[in-house]
Amino acid sequence: MTAVGPVPADATPTHRAAFALAALVVSAFVGYGALSYFVEGPRVFGDEVIYFDAADSLADGHGLRVQEEPYGRGPAYPVALAPILTITQDRSVAYLWVKIVNALSFALTAIPVYLLARRLLPRRSSLAVSALALVIPSSIYVGLVMTDTLAYLIALITLYAVVLAVERPTWKRQLAAPACIALAYLARPQFVVLYPAYLLSLVFVGALRKERRERLRDLAPTAAVAALALTGAAVALLWRGASTFGDYAFLWHSYDVLAVARWFDYHVADLALYLGLIPFALLPAVIGTLYRRARAGSDAHAAFLAVFVTATVSALLAAGAFASTPYSQSRVYDRYVFYVVPLWLVVGGVWLRDHAPRSWRSAAVATPLLFGVIAAFPYDKYVVDDASKQLHAAATPIWARLGNWSLANGQTGHRVIAVVVLATVAVAYLVPRRHTWTLALPVLLVFCANSALLWDHDITDTDQRVFANRSSATEGWIDRAVPKSQSVTILDVQPPSCGARLGYAYLLSEFFNDRVDAMPTLGGPGYGGLPSDTVHVDRRGRLVDSSGMALDAQWLVTPPGVEIRGQRAAQGTLENLVLWHIRGEVRVRARSDRQVEAQACGVAA
């Protein structure tokens, strides 16, 4: 087999390549911007409300706060959105522009992906990898007010900086890599795992390349930054304890090793499904290709192999650790892992460019590996037509259709996917070498099918529609009636017998109206991480908290059946929520929580 040398690391992109990359970015921006326009409102409560409120609070000069409470998540995303809400206080208009910013962030990811690919691949192959990285199923996050689109861009910039620092650790690159990791941490705190991945990559390459072991003194900047980071983390933990992690403080506890290992396996299986199985089936052969190039003297291949392995394992461990906690709601979260998918696409391209070497040894490793992780994965439990699960696990829609077909034909999804796995390994290792390029097609088809199914659901879903139309006047019905200097409280009364639509009416009214600053719940906890107080009705009809303090409000939103001692000011949503103008203590025309719940359900049901 003719050897193929590494691509020059300093290869200058031609004008044609730059134009093609720009065209790819613009096409993705326009396409995803157009798709996101048809998404009528938020889907993930209360995350989208939290990020929108935090950005609005920052734009108003009140810092990062959510319903008057401290914001405890990564600040980068609300900081990026704040300029939009500074320019316009019309949240319907702001929501449209937020989705445009999401589309731009996602499209720009093609640039760091291209630069990553160019470490090892020619221009055309790098453009193909960049295009494939833009049609991944997680593109659905463009239509959501969530961190994922910005985080995808920042993560790939960070991975590029890490690859450069591991490949040739000059002092500038050694400082740039942790700086980018710090920025990634501000976007999503889970990206803290990229720092140990970076350090492990340096160790990995040092073990692989003898000449690197003899130049350990060159890593002094990294050692200094690591010492500073560990000292800062220790001081923060001693000073503030678990509260250092904000909304993620619950992660600061001991973990069940077996539970983490089980969820790690689940996320490995989910990643294999996300990639269309083929890349995972070829993993031993792909790693072998990179390893041989690294041992032959290529710093670029050694660095990429190290970062590919450590970043993927770190992402899977982070997802597995989170999923093992009670706060994960027993879900698979590939939204914690998908940012490493471009690395898989690059190494796959390297394998194809190197004439797709395969051996019976690679097949002997791949078959039990892939079959094992899929066999241990509760396929029929997690790969289902459940929109709430598929938003967190974007790998599943097309595979859920396969599961449904299996059940319709008297089989289980688990049995059928086992057959598909064996067929995938057979195809991956038996297809003639001159046709190995066709192995990229199943990956493309799975990406496109999952993306199409997810976007179609979010665009056509009407279950959460609570406004008669999408105009600012209709969605901003509260802001239209309340002076700018005054705030509004929404009373969340939502017994299970009322159904979910009433809850959507509360949350979407809060989302599209700037004046809403509080949403206490009657008889139950708050929803989706939103700050909330629980109130109940005392004998005098007052709404009081657990300490007996009465709820005070100038403006209050209630379901239409709940009578408040005050003046009706406006009515909005298809659930006919009522805005009351009151002064002082909130009093209802009822003597118990049950009466208020019955009043709410009597009209809304």
N, C-alpha and C positions, 0 to 999 in steps of 0.2 A: 504494500500500500504506500502510495506517495505521501511523504510527510507534508503537512501544511504548517507553515510557520505562523507565529503569533502576529496579530495585527499591530502595527506600530502604535504605541501609546500616544505619540504626539501627532498622529495623522490629522492634518488640517481638513475640516469639512469643506467640500466644494460648494459653490453657489447653488448648484442644482440640488445637492443634499439639504442645504439650508432652506431652500425654497420648498422642497418636499416636506421637511419637518414642519415648517410654518403652515403649509397647507393642511397637514394632519391636525395641528393644534386648532386652527380656525374651523375646520370641518367638525371636529369633536365639540368645540365650543358652541357652534351654531346648532348642531344636532341635539346635544344634550340640553342646551338652553331652550330649544323648541319643545322637547319632550317634557321638561320640568314645568313649562308654562301650564300644561294641561293637568298637573297635579294640583287639586283644588285647595288642599289644606294639609296640616301636619298629620302624621300617622303614628308617630312614636311618642306617646304621652308618658310622663311629663317631660322627657328630655328636650324635645323641640321647644316647649314652653320655657324651660329653664334657660336655654341658650339665647332665645329671643329676648326674654326679660332681662338677662344679664347685660346683653348688648345695649338694650334701651336704657337701662339704668346708668351704664357708663356714658352713653350719649347725653343723658340729662345731667351729668356731672355728679352723680351720687356714688360713683365707684361700681364695682362688680357686686350687685345685689339682686336677689330674686324675691319679690314680694316682701321687701324690707328686711330680708334675712341675708346673711353673708353667702356669697357664691363660693362653692367649695370644689370647683373643677378646674381643668386646665384653662387658662385665661386667653390663649391665642385666638380661638375661634370667635368669642364675643368681641374681642378687641378688633378683629378684622371686620366684623359686621357693624361696629359702632359708628363708623363714618356714614353709613347708609341711614341709620336712625337719627343721626345729627342733621342730615339734610332734610329728611321728611319724617314727620311724626305720624303720618298716615300709615298704619301698619299693613294695610292691604298692599299699598305701593311698595313699602319696604320689603314685604315678603317676596314680591316678584323680583326685586333687585337682589335679595339674598340668594335666590335660586340661580340668578345669572352669575353671581360671584362664585357660587358652588361649581357651576358649569365651567367657568374660566379656570378655577383651581384644578379641577379634574383634568381638563384639556392640557394644561401646562405641565402635567406630570409626564407627558410624552418627552419633554426635554431631558430631565434627569435619567429617564429610562434609556433614551437614546445614548446619552453620554456613558452610562453604565455599560450598555451593550458594546459600544465602540472600543472598550478596553480589550475585547476579544473577537469582535465580529466586524466584517466589512460594512460599508454604509447601507447597502440595500437590506442586508439581513437585520441591521440595527433598526432601520425604519420599520421593517416587518414586525419586529419584537415590540417596538413602541406602539404600533397600531393595535397589536393583539392586547397589549396592556391597557388600552382604552376601551375595549369592548367587554371587559370582565363584568360579571354579574353585579359586582358591588358598585357599578355605575349608578345603581338605583338610589344611592345616597345623595346624588346631585339634587334630587327632588325633595330632600329632607333638610330641615334646619338642624343638622348634626355635624359633629366635628370631622366626620370620616373623609370628606372630599379634600379639605385643607390638610388633614393629617396624612392622606395618601401622598400629596405633593411634598410635604415636609419630610415624611419618612423616606421617600426616594432620594431627595436631596441629601439627607443624612446618610443613607446607605452609600451613595456615591462618594461622599466625603470620607466615610470609613474605609471604603475600598481603596481610595487613593492613599490614605494614611497607612494602611496595612501593606500596600504594594511598595511604596517608597516613603518611609516615615521621616520626612524632613521635619524640622521643628515647626514650620508653618502648618503643615498638614496635621501634625500631632496636636496642635492647638485648635485647628479648624474642626476636626472630628468631634471632640467633646463639646465644642460650642454649638455645633449643629444638633448634637444629641440633647443638649440643654434646651434648644429651641423646640425640638420634637417633644420633649417632656412637657413643655408649656402647652403644646397642642393636645397631647394625650399623655397623661402620666404613665400609662403602660409602657411607653417608649423608653422608660428608664432601663428596660432590659437590653437595649441596644448598647449600653455602656459596657456591661460585662461581656456581651458578644464581641465588642471591639477589642477588649483586652484579651479575650480568649483567642481571637483571630491572630493577634500578634504572637501569642505563645505558639499557636498552631503552625504559623509560617516559620517561626524560629526553629521549631522541631523538624520541620520539613527541609529547611535550607540551612546547611551548616554555616555558610558564610554570614548568615543573619545572626547566628548565635555568637559569633565572634565580634559583633558590633552592638552589644547591649547598651553601651554607653550612649549610643545615639537616641535611646528611648528615655533619656532623662526628663524631657518635657512631659511625656506621658506619665512617668512615675510621680512627678511633682503634682500634676493635675489630679491623679488618682488619690494621692495622699490628702490633697486639699478637699476633694469631694467626700472622701470617707470622714474626714474631720468635721466638715460642715453637716453631713448627715447625722453623725453622732451627736453633735451639739443640738441640732434641731429636735432629735428624738428625746434627748434628755430634758430639753427645755419645754417642749410642747407635747411629748408623747405621741400617741396615735393620732391626735388632732392635726399633726403635721401633714397628714394625707388628706385633709378636708373631707369631702364626701366619700373618699375611699378609705376612711379610717378603719372600716370593718375588715379590710384586708390584712390589718396588722394583728395577726393572731397565729396560733399554731395550726398546722395543716396535717390532715391525714394523708400520709404518703401513698397509701393504696388508692385513696379517692383521687388524688392528683394524678396518679399513674393511669387510672381508669379513664379520667376525662382527657388526659393527654392522648391516649389511644383514640378516643372518640374524635378528637380534633385532627389527628393524623388521618383518620378515615374520611372526615369531612373535607380535608384539604385534597385528598386523593380524588374525591368526587368532584370537588370544585375544578380541578385541573383536567377532568375528563378521563382519569385513570391512566392514560398512556404515559405521561411524564413520570408518574410514580412507578409504573411497571419497568421503565427504562432507567430508574435511578441508579442502580449499581453500575450499569454501563456508562452513564453520564459521569458519575463520580470517578470512575476508572479513567475516563478520557482526561478530565481535568488533572487528576493526580499524576498521570504520566507526563503531561505537559509541564506540570510544576516541578517534577523530579528532573526533567530535561533541562531546567534552567529558566523557565518563564516565571518571573515575579508576578506578572499580571494574572496568570492562571492560578498560581499559589494563593494570591490574595483573594481572588474571587471565590475559589473553593472554600477557603477558610470562612469568609463572610457568609457565603451561601449556607453552609452547615450551621454555624453558630447563630446566625440571625433566625433561621427557620426553627431550630430547636428552642431558642429563647422565646420566640413568639408562641410556639405551641405550649411551652411550659407556663407562660403567663396566662394564656387562655385556659389551660387545664386547671391552674391554681384558682383562678376566678370562678370557673364553673363548678369547682368542688365546694364552694361556699353556699350557704342557704340563700344568699342574695341574688344568685344567678337564675333562680326560678327553673333550675334543671334544664337549661338550654345549651345548645351548641352555639358558639359565637365565632364564626369565621370572620366577623368584622374586626376581631382582634388579631387576625392572622393574614388577611388578604394582601397587606402591603408587601409581603415577601414574594407574592406570585410573580412579579416581573423577574426576580432572580431565577426562578425556575424556568421562565421562558428564555432567558439569556443562556443558561447552561444547556438547555435543550437545543438552542441554535448552535452552540459550540460543538455539541455532539454530532449534529447533522453536517456541519461544515467539515468536521474531521472524518468524513466518510462513514459515519454511523457504525463504529465498531461495536460488535456484540459477540458474546461467547456463551457457551452452555453454562459456564460458571455464573455469569450475570443472571441468566434465566433461573438457575437453581436458587439464587438468593432472592430474586424479585418475586418468584411465585409464592413461596411461603410468607414472605414479608407482606405483600399486598393482600393476599388471601387472609392472613392472620388478623391484620388490623380491621378489615371489613367484616370478618366473621365475629369479632368481638364487639362490633358496633351494633347497637340496637336499632337496626335499619327501620323496622316497622314502627318504632316509637318516635324517631326524630326526623325521618324523611317522609313528611306528610304534607297534605295541602292545608297548611295553617299559616295564614299571612303573617301573624305576629312572630312565628318562629322563623319564617323565611326572610324576614327583614334582617334578622340577626345571622341567619345561615343562608346566604344567597346561593350556596351550592346546590340546594335541594329541589327547586321546582321541577326540573326535567326528570330527576330521579324519582320524585313523588309520583309523577305521571306513570313511570315504569312500575312503581309499587301498586298503584291503582289498577293498572292493567293486569298485574300478577294476581291480585285478589279476585278480579273479575273472571280469571281463568283458573280459579281453584288452587292457586299457589300463594306463597308468601313473598313479599318483596325481598326478604333476606335470602331465600333460595335462588330467586332469579338473579339478584345482583352477584351471588357467588358464581353463577354460570357466566355472567358478563365479565367478571374479573378473570376467570380462566381463559375466556375467549380473547380478552384484551392482551394478556401476556403472550398468548399464542401468536396473535397478529403482530405484536411489537417485535417478536424475535424471529418470525418466519417470513415476513414481507421481504421480498428481494431488495438488495442494497440499492439498486438504481431507483427503487420506488419508495425509499424510506421517507422522502419529503412528504409523502401522503399522510404520515403519522401526525403531522401538524393539523390536518383537517378535522379529526375528531375533537381536538382541543378547541378549535375555532367554532365548530358547530355547537358544542356544549356551552361555550361562553355566550354565543348569540342566542341560543334557545332559552337559557336561563335568564338572560337580560331581557329578552322579549316578553317572557311570561311575567317577570317582576314588574316591568314598566306597564304592561297591559293591566295588571291588577291595580296598581296605584292610580292609573288614569281613569279606569272604568268603575272602580269601587265606589258605590254610593251609600254604603252602610253608615259612614260617618258624616254624611251631608246634613248640615243643620241650618244652612242659609238658603233663602229662596233664590239668590243669585250671587255673583262674585263681585258686586260693586262695593266700593269703599263705604257708601252710605249704609248698605245692608249689613256688611260684616262689622263695621265700626259703629253699630247702633248705640253703644254705650257712650263712646267718646263724643258722638254727635249731640247728646243730651246733657252732658256734664261739663261744667267749666274746666278749663285747663288746670287751674290751681287746686282742684279738689280731687279726692280719690274715692274709689268705689270698692265695696266688698261684695264678693259673690258667696252666697250661702249654699254650700254643696249639700243638698238633701237627695240622696240616691239609694233608697232601699233596693235590694236585689230584685224585687218583684217589678220594679219600674223599667228594667231593661237598661241597655247601655246608652241609648240615644240621648237621654237626659244628661248623662255624664259628659258626652261629647259636646253638648250645648254649653255646659259650663266652661270646659277647657278651651273650646274654640272661641268663645266670647272673651275669655281671658287673653288668648293668643292675639286676637285682632284688635284689642282695645287697650290703649296705653294707660288709661285711668285706673284700671284694676290693680290694686296693690295687696289684696288679701283674699283668701278663699278658705275660710274655716269650714269644717265638715260637721254635720250633725249626726252623731251616733257612730262614727267610724273614723279610721285613720285617713290621712291625706293620700293622694294618688301619685304614683310614679316619681317619688322623690321630691315632689313639690313641698315647700314649707307650709305647714298647716296646723292650726289649733283645732282641737275637738271641742264642740260646744253642745249644750243640751238645754232643754226648756225647764225652768223652775216653776214653782207653783203660781207665781205671779205673771207667767207668760214671758218672762225675760229670757234671752239667750245668754247663758253664762258658761265660763270655762270651768275646768276641773277645780280651780281654787274658789269658785263662786263669784268671780269678777264678771260684771255684765259687759257684753259686747257693745261698743259704741261705734256708730257709723253715721256719716252724712248721707251716703247713698248705698243702697243694698239691692242686690239682684236675687230673686227667688223664683222657684217654679210658680206657674200661674195659680195653682190652687192654694198656695200658702198666703194667708192674709197677714199683713203687717200694719201696725198702727203708724200710718204715715200717708204720704200722697203718691199715687201712681204717676210716674214721670214719662215712662216709655215702655215699649214692648218689642222684643226682638227674637230672632231664630224661629225655626219651624216648630220648636217646642214651646213657643210663646212665653219665654222667660220675661219676668216683669222687673223693671227698674223702679225702686221706691226712693223718694226723697224724704229723709227723716232727720231728726235732730236728737242726739244723745243716745240713750239706751235703746237697743232693739227689742221690741216686744211683738210677739206673735199672738194671734187670736186662737190660742190653744193652750192646753195645760200639761202636755206631755210630748215626748219625742215621737211616740207612736201616732199621735193625732197629726203632727206636722208631716210625718212620712205618708200617712193616709191621704192627707190633702194634696201632697205632691203627686202621688201615684194616681189619685182619682182623676186628675186632668191629663197627666202626661201619658198614662197607659194607653 
